[in-house]
Amino acid sequence: MSASSVLTGGTPPPTPAGVGAATAVPELAERLAPEFLDVVDVDEVAARIEAAGINDRVAAGRFGHPDVFSLADAVLTHLHRDYRHQLARRAVRAAPPAPPRPYLRQALLRAALYLTPLILALAADDALRRTPWQAPAAVIVLGWGTGQLLGYLGHVVAAHRGPGPATRLLGLGFLGVAGAWLMALVSGPAWLLGEEPLITAVVTTTELAFFAAVATALVTRSEAALLRWLTPAIVAAALSMAGWLPPSPLPDDALLLALLVPGLARAWRWLPEPATGDGGRLGRIAGADLLPAAAYMTIGLAQAISFVMVWRLGPVDGSAAVALAPLVAAVPALELFIGWHSAAHAASLRARDENDERDAPRRVRRLAAAALAMPLVLGGTIAWLVLAEAASWQASALVADADRRLLLAVSAGTMLAGIFGAVLLMSARRRLAAAAALAAAPVLGSVALAGIYHDSRLDAGALPLVVLALLLSLLAGVAMAAKPEEGEDAE
């Protein structure tokens, strides 16, 4: 559920080096040609060029066009005049249809990568119990926000300078964050380190290393390779949870860590890769890139805080896994949702332009809004039933307080999954300000409601207020998803 889910729509075109704008556009068009065999709409060309990291600044400075849309129009014009490209387009149209849902494999691959830390955490339950919860919770927020920020900047650098400089950028960034975190542990309050400081340091630095490895794999598009290298640790974790792990001289937690290190190290194989194209050692990041980067960082921080909030305000005993089940199940569902939307939206634009089906984009938009309304209805119904029962005079005889807390946490997790989906959808539509505002809404709304009705305390007693904030935020997300995009025909 990262920026990469909406940024990596295809192979980034290598930036031509040492050529003028007059020759740069034809060369760029030729490099992009294999990806545009089925494209007729300039908006779709512009979207793919932007996804490859070429913004208005690069379009003006390197290709001689004032913005990305002007560059996209020039690329499309060049391809329309290229007889080889037109022959290839005819061959594609005459070929058998592509397999349905081409995004399926990539979505499931990313979902497996995102769920791997959960599997490892369940297997390393003993080490986590010996670690104060505040430490891993803080690293979730720190790693999630840093991963979104550096992930976006890494995509920009990789598009112009190759995977080597992008990997070095992520490595330096996460190294600095890890150093700052260790300094905070050493100089911070005793309750943050806990009774076993070494365990806390190992658990949290491993957590940060995993965020760094996943972000690097997404930027360099080596998710499958990273998952293969993590397979021994995943298998060992599954065997450990089932009680089938063979005897070993190492404790189970130490064995998992030993199996995890080679996989995490594999993500950094691009470190020595030389840079391509022109620019500085790490690539060129201009002021125009900082605003989207800040939006992605805000999204990551807000999503992480919301996740921790639902995790800690729900039950903290063995039923916590049940409370978080909707969020876990949402990981593959959200990746499939955003993959479906991107493919369906592109197909709807082609249907509108080629077959004059003007309602095609509108149908996709309504389907997306309907999909996001499902967690709203489900989560809202659960919350309404629990709170209505709690308000009745028979409350004490029907449902125990612990069960109410569990059900409210399930409701909160369900609606938070819907909000994550709406944020991904806004990001895919390049409405980053709306995505950042929507991601922050549950946190700000919960704090505001707790300040008004609960003495400013976000504890278990504030869970109904958090559920209300989530419901209102998701309602806003559904309304945003139903809103026509810029360039669509008004209803």
C-alpha positions in Angstrom: 0.0 0.0 0.0 2.7 2.3 -1.1 3.5 5.0 -3.6 4.9 2.3 -5.8 1.4 0.9 -6.3 0.5 3.9 -8.4 3.9 5.0 -9.6 5.1 1.9 -11.4 2.9 1.6 -14.4 5.6 0.5 -16.8 9.3 0.4 -17.5 10.8 3.9 -17.1 12.3 5.2 -20.3 16.0 5.8 -20.2 16.7 9.5 -20.5 18.6 10.5 -23.6 22.0 12.0 -22.7 23.8 14.6 -24.6 21.2 15.3 -27.3 19.2 18.3 -28.1 15.5 18.7 -27.7 14.9 18.2 -31.5 16.4 14.7 -31.3 15.4 13.9 -27.8 11.7 13.7 -28.5 12.0 11.2 -31.4 14.4 9.1 -29.3 12.1 9.2 -26.3 9.1 8.2 -28.6 11.1 5.3 -30.0 12.0 4.1 -26.5 8.4 4.4 -25.4 6.9 2.8 -28.5 6.6 -0.8 -27.2 4.5 0.5 -24.3 2.2 2.6 -26.4 1.0 0.0 -29.0 -2.5 0.2 -27.6 -2.6 3.9 -26.7 -4.5 6.6 -28.6 -5.3 9.2 -25.9 -2.7 11.9 -25.1 -3.9 11.9 -21.5 -2.9 8.3 -21.1 0.5 9.0 -22.7 1.0 11.9 -20.3 0.1 9.7 -17.3 2.6 7.1 -18.3 5.3 9.7 -18.9 4.7 11.2 -15.5 4.7 7.7 -13.9 8.1 7.2 -15.4 9.3 10.3 -13.4 9.3 12.9 -16.2 7.7 16.1 -14.8 7.1 19.6 -16.3 10.6 20.7 -15.4 12.2 17.8 -17.3 9.9 18.2 -20.2 10.9 21.9 -20.5 14.6 21.5 -19.8 15.4 18.3 -21.6 12.8 18.0 -24.3 11.9 21.6 -25.2 8.2 21.4 -24.3 6.5 23.6 -21.6 4.8 20.7 -19.8 4.2 16.9 -19.8 1.0 17.2 -21.8 2.8 19.1 -24.6 5.5 16.4 -24.6 3.0 13.6 -24.7 1.3 15.2 -27.7 4.6 15.4 -29.5 5.4 11.8 -28.7 2.0 10.6 -29.9 2.3 12.7 -33.1 5.7 11.1 -33.8 4.4 7.6 -33.2 1.4 8.3 -35.5 3.8 9.2 -38.3 6.1 6.2 -37.7 5.1 3.4 -40.1 6.9 0.8 -38.0 4.9 1.7 -35.0 1.6 1.7 -37.0 2.5 -1.8 -38.3 3.2 -3.0 -34.8 -0.1 -1.6 -33.6 -2.0 -3.5 -36.4 -0.1 -6.6 -35.4 -1.2 -6.2 -31.8 -4.8 -5.7 -32.7 -4.7 -8.8 -34.9 -3.0 -10.9 -32.3 -4.9 -13.0 -29.8 -6.2 -10.9 -26.8 -3.8 -10.5 -23.9 -4.4 -12.6 -20.8 -7.2 -11.1 -18.6 -6.1 -9.0 -15.6 -2.4 -8.6 -16.4 -2.0 -6.7 -13.2 -2.9 -9.8 -11.1 0.6 -11.2 -10.7 2.2 -7.9 -9.7 -0.6 -7.1 -7.2 -0.3 -10.5 -5.5 3.5 -10.2 -5.5 3.4 -6.9 -3.7 0.7 -8.1 -1.3 2.9 -11.1 -0.4 5.9 -8.7 0.2 3.8 -6.4 2.4 2.4 -9.3 4.5 5.8 -10.9 5.1 6.6 -8.7 8.1 3.3 -9.8 9.7 4.2 -13.5 9.3 7.7 -12.9 10.8 6.3 -10.9 13.7 3.8 -13.6 14.6 6.7 -16.1 14.6 8.9 -13.8 16.7 6.2 -13.2 19.2 8.5 -13.9 22.2 10.9 -11.2 21.2 8.1 -8.7 20.6 6.6 -9.5 24.0 9.9 -8.5 25.6 9.9 -5.2 23.7 7.9 -2.2 24.8 5.1 -1.7 22.3 5.9 2.0 21.9 9.2 1.2 20.2 7.9 -1.0 17.3 4.9 1.4 17.0 7.2 4.4 16.6 9.3 2.5 14.0 6.1 1.7 12.1 5.4 5.4 11.8 9.0 6.3 11.1 9.6 3.6 8.5 6.2 4.0 6.7 6.6 7.7 6.3 10.3 7.5 5.3 9.5 4.7 2.8 6.9 6.8 1.1 9.1 9.9 1.0 12.2 8.1 -0.3 10.2 5.8 -2.5 8.8 8.7 -4.5 12.2 10.4 -4.7 13.8 7.1 -5.6 11.4 6.7 -8.6 12.4 10.2 -9.8 16.1 9.4 -9.5 15.8 6.0 -11.1 13.9 7.4 -14.1 16.8 9.7 -14.9 19.9 8.1 -13.4 19.2 4.4 -13.2 18.7 2.0 -10.2 22.2 2.6 -8.8 21.8 6.2 -7.7 18.2 5.5 -6.6 19.4 2.7 -4.4 22.2 4.9 -2.9 19.6 7.6 -2.2 17.4 5.2 -0.3 20.4 3.7 1.5 21.7 7.0 2.7 18.2 8.1 3.7 17.3 5.0 5.7 20.8 4.9 7.2 20.3 8.4 8.6 16.9 7.5 9.9 18.3 4.3 11.6 21.1 6.4 13.2 18.7 8.9 14.5 16.4 6.2 15.9 19.3 4.5 17.7 20.3 7.8 19.2 16.7 8.3 20.4 16.8 4.9 22.0 20.0 5.6 23.8 19.1 9.1 25.0 15.3 8.5 25.3 13.2 7.5 28.3 13.8 4.2 30.0 10.3 2.9 29.2 11.2 3.1 25.4 14.1 0.7 25.8 12.4 -1.6 28.2 14.1 -4.1 30.5 16.1 -5.7 27.6 17.6 -2.8 25.6 19.5 -5.2 23.2 16.3 -7.0 22.2 14.5 -3.7 21.7 17.4 -2.4 19.5 17.5 -5.6 17.4 13.7 -5.8 16.9 13.4 -2.1 15.8 16.4 -1.9 13.6 15.3 -5.1 11.8 11.9 -3.5 11.4 13.5 -0.4 9.8 15.8 -2.6 7.6 12.7 -4.3 6.3 11.0 -1.0 5.4 14.2 0.0 3.6 14.5 -3.3 1.7 10.9 -3.2 0.5 11.1 0.4 -0.6 14.3 -0.3 -2.5 12.8 -3.4 -4.2 9.8 -1.4 -5.3 11.9 1.4 -6.8 14.3 -1.0 -8.6 11.4 -3.3 -9.5 13.0 -6.4 -7.9 10.1 -7.4 -5.7 10.1 -11.0 -7.0 13.8 -11.4 -6.3 13.5 -10.0 -2.8 10.5 -12.3 -2.1 12.5 -15.4 -3.3 15.4 -14.5 -1.0 13.0 -14.1 1.9 11.4 -17.4 1.3 13.6 -19.4 3.7 12.7 -17.0 6.6 9.0 -17.2 5.6 9.1 -21.0 5.6 10.9 -21.1 8.9 8.4 -18.7 10.4 5.5 -20.8 9.3 7.1 -24.0 10.6 7.8 -22.2 13.9 4.2 -21.2 14.4 3.1 -24.7 13.6 5.6 -26.2 16.0 7.3 -28.2 13.3 10.6 -26.3 13.2 13.5 -28.9 13.6 15.7 -28.5 16.7 18.5 -26.0 16.2 21.4 -24.7 18.3 20.0 -21.2 17.8 16.7 -19.9 19.5 13.9 -19.6 17.0 14.0 -15.8 17.0 17.8 -15.8 16.3 17.3 -18.4 13.5 14.7 -16.3 11.9 17.0 -13.2 12.0 19.9 -15.2 10.5 17.6 -16.3 7.6 16.3 -12.8 7.2 19.6 -11.0 6.8 20.6 -12.4 3.4 17.2 -11.6 2.0 17.3 -8.0 3.3 20.9 -7.6 2.0 19.7 -8.8 -1.5 17.7 -5.6 -1.9 20.9 -3.5 -2.1 22.5 -5.3 -5.0 22.2 -2.2 -7.1 24.4 -0.1 -4.8 27.5 -0.3 -7.0 25.6 0.2 -10.2 27.0 3.2 -12.1 24.7 6.1 -13.0 23.3 6.6 -16.4 22.2 9.7 -18.2 23.2 13.2 -17.0 23.0 14.8 -13.6 24.7 14.7 -10.2 25.8 11.7 -8.3 22.3 11.0 -6.9 20.3 12.4 -9.7 18.5 15.7 -10.0 15.7 16.4 -7.5 14.3 19.9 -8.1 11.9 22.0 -6.1 9.0 20.7 -8.2 9.6 17.2 -6.9 9.5 18.2 -3.2 5.8 19.0 -3.0 4.7 15.5 -4.3 7.4 14.0 -2.0 6.0 15.8 1.0 2.5 14.7 0.1 3.6 11.0 -0.1 5.4 11.4 3.3 2.2 12.8 4.8 0.2 9.9 3.4 2.7 7.4 4.9 2.9 9.0 8.3 -0.9 9.4 8.5 -1.6 5.8 7.4 0.9 4.5 9.9 -0.5 6.5 12.8 -4.0 5.3 11.9 -2.9 1.7 11.8 -1.2 2.0 15.3 -4.2 3.8 16.6 -6.6 1.0 15.6 -4.1 -1.6 16.8 -3.6 -0.1 20.3 -7.1 1.1 21.0 -8.6 -2.4 20.1 -8.1 -5.5 22.3 -4.4 -6.1 23.2 -4.8 -9.7 24.2 -5.0 -12.7 21.8 -8.0 -11.3 20.1 -5.9 -8.4 18.6 -5.3 -10.6 15.6 -9.1 -10.8 15.0 -9.4 -7.0 15.3 -6.6 -6.5 12.7 -7.9 -9.2 10.3 -9.8 -6.7 8.1 -6.7 -4.7 7.5 -4.6 -7.9 6.8 -7.2 -9.1 4.3 -7.3 -5.7 2.7 -3.6 -5.8 1.6 -4.1 -8.1 -1.4 -7.6 -6.6 -2.0 -6.2 -3.1 -2.2 -3.4 -4.0 -4.6 -5.9 -5.8 -6.8 -8.3 -2.9 -6.6 -5.7 -0.3 -7.7 -4.5 -2.6 -10.5 -8.0 -3.1 -11.7 -8.8 0.6 -11.6 -5.7 1.6 -13.6 -6.4 -1.0 -16.3 -10.1 -0.3 -16.4 -9.6 3.4 -16.5 -7.1 3.1 -19.4 -9.5 0.8 -21.3 -12.4 3.3 -20.7 -10.4 6.1 -22.2 -9.7 4.0 -25.3 -13.4 3.1 -25.5 -14.3 6.7 -25.3 -11.9 7.8 -28.0 -12.1 4.9 -30.4 -15.8 3.9 -30.0 -17.2 7.2 -28.8 -18.4 5.5 -25.5 -18.5 8.6 -23.5 -20.0 6.8 -20.5 -17.0 4.4 -20.1 -14.9 6.5 -17.7 -18.0 7.3 -15.7 -18.8 3.6 -15.3 -15.3 2.9 -14.0 -15.6 5.8 -11.6 -18.9 4.6 -10.2 -17.7 1.0 -9.8 -14.6 2.3 -7.9 -16.9 4.4 -5.6 -19.2 1.4 -5.1 -16.2 -0.8 -4.1 -15.1 1.8 -1.5 -18.7 2.0 -0.2 -18.6 -1.7 0.8 -16.3 -1.3 3.8 -18.2 1.9 4.7 -21.5 -0.1 4.9 -20.0 -3.1 6.6 -18.0 -1.2 9.2 -20.7 1.3 9.8 -23.3 -1.4 10.3 -21.1 -3.3 12.9 -20.4 0.0 14.8 -24.1 0.9 14.8 -25.2 -2.4 16.1 -22.6 -2.4 18.9 -23.3 1.1 20.0 -27.0 0.7 19.8 -26.8 -2.4 21.9 -24.5 -0.7 24.4 -27.1 2.1 24.8 -29.9 -0.2 25.5 -31.0 -1.0 29.0 -30.1 -4.7 28.5 -26.5 -3.9 27.5 -24.8 -5.6 30.5 -26.7 -8.8 29.9 -26.1 -9.1 26.2 -22.5 -8.3 25.2 -19.5 -8.0 27.5 -17.4 -4.9 27.3 -14.4 -6.8 25.9 -16.6 -8.1 23.1 -17.8 -4.6 22.3 -14.3 -3.4 22.1 -13.3 -6.2 19.8 -16.3 -5.6 17.5 -15.6 -1.8 17.4 -12.0 -2.6 16.6 -13.1 -4.8 13.7 -15.4 -2.0 12.5 -12.5 0.5 12.7 -10.1 -1.9 10.8 -12.7 -2.4 8.1 -13.3 1.3 7.5 -9.6 2.1 7.7 -9.0 -0.5 4.9 -11.5 1.5 2.9 -9.8 4.7 3.6 -6.5 3.2 2.5 -8.2 2.2 -0.8 -9.5 5.7 -1.3 -6.1 7.2 -0.7 -4.5 4.9 -3.2 -7.2 5.8 -5.7 -6.6 9.5 -5.2 -2.9 9.0 -5.7 -3.5 7.0 -8.8 -5.5 9.9 -10.2 -2.6 12.2 -9.3 -4.8 14.1 -6.8 -2.0 14.1 -4.1 -3.4 16.9 -2.0 -6.7 15.2 -1.7 -5.0 11.9 -0.9 -2.9 13.4 1.8 -5.9 15.2 3.4 -7.9 12.0 3.3 -5.1 10.0 4.9 -4.7 12.6 7.7 -8.5 12.9 8.3 -8.9 9.9 10.7 -6.0 11.0 12.9 -7.0 14.7 13.1 -10.7 13.8 13.4 -10.0 11.3 16.3 -7.8 13.9 18.1 -10.5 16.6 17.7 -13.4 14.4 18.9 -11.3 13.1 21.8 -10.5 16.7 22.8 -14.2 17.6 22.7 -15.8 14.5 24.3 -13.1 12.6 26.1 -10.7 14.9 27.9 -8.2 14.8 25.0 -7.3 11.2 25.8 -7.0 8.6 23.0 -7.5 5.5 25.1 -9.8 2.5 24.8 -12.7 4.7 26.0 -12.2 6.9 22.9 -12.6 4.0 20.5 -16.3 4.9 19.6 -15.0 8.4 18.7 -12.2 7.0 16.5 -14.8 4.8 14.7 -16.9 7.9 14.1 -13.9 9.8 12.7 -13.1 6.8 10.4 -16.7 6.6 9.2 -16.8 10.3 8.3 -13.4 10.1 6.6 -14.4 7.1 4.5 -17.6 8.8 3.6 -15.5 11.7 2.3 -13.3 9.2 0.4 -16.3 7.6 -1.3 -17.5 11.1 -2.4 -14.0 11.9 -3.8 -13.9 8.7 -5.7 -17.3 9.5 -7.3 -16.2 13.0 -8.3 -15.4 13.3 -12.0 -11.7 13.6 -12.9 -10.4 16.6 -14.7 -10.9 16.2 -18.4 -13.9 13.8 -18.1 -17.2 14.9 -19.5 -19.4 16.5 -16.9 -22.5 14.5 -16.0 
